[in-house]
Amino acid sequence: MFDELIYRRWSVESPQEWRPALDFAETPGAYFVEIDLPDVAPELVHIELTEHGLTITGSRSPVPPEGLVASRRERMHGRFQRAVEFPHAVDLERAEAYCHHGTYRVRLPKKSGADSSSTVGGLNEERSPVVLRVTLLEPRNPDLRTDPQSSGPRS
């Protein structure tokens, strides 16, 4: 019983979702979302985009390496979901998602002036959600936080 209370306490799995940290930034021409998801393969990350919002869902497995029994588990695992809303419409066709060393970066160019609102007959009409495909990157400079309409990286 003592072992059960002391040593196994930290390895108890929680059925609750975890909330990975997310950064959201904006330039005059685009929104940028970054989320750190170490040990989460791109095929386990689902990025759904509408003109006014982004939802990132997925899961990280709690399975320790074969032959090991976890005596302490502090890193969160299980299902996660994060959502961000945008005040201005984004161009769904030009949105991009990248992964580099467990950091997922999403670049969302804003729609230009006349295209910034989706209205039909005076009513707002949201297009069907788009699922972004994540591209794995191994470039020399993985900083993709540049705005296509500006001359440099975001600060």
C-alpha positions, 0 to 999 in steps of 0.5 A: 500500500505504501508503494502504491501511495508514494511511487505510483502516484506520479504515474497515474494517467489523467483522463483530462485533456491538456492545453499546450502553450500557444503563441498568437501574433499579428502583422498588418498582412497575416496572423501567426500561430505557434504551438510546441508539441514535442513527441506529437507526429504531424499525422496526429495533429489536426488543424482545421481552419475557417476564415475567422478561426483555427482549431488545433487538436491531437494527442500525445501517447503516455506510453513509456519506452518498452521495458520501462515502468514510469515512476514519475510522469510530469509531462502532460499527455492525452488529447488536446485542443486549442482554438483561436479566433481572428477579427479579420478574415484569412485567405484559406487558399494561402494558409500554411502549416509547418513543423520543425523539431516539434514546434508547429507554425501556422501562417495565415495571410489576411484577406485583402480589403475587398475580400476581407468579408464573406457576405452573400446577400448581406448575410455573413457566410462562412466557407466550409472548414479547411484542414491544413496539411502539416509540412515537415521542415528541415531548412537552414532557417526554419523561421517561417514567421515572415509576413509575405507583405512585409520585409522581415520576420515578426518580432 
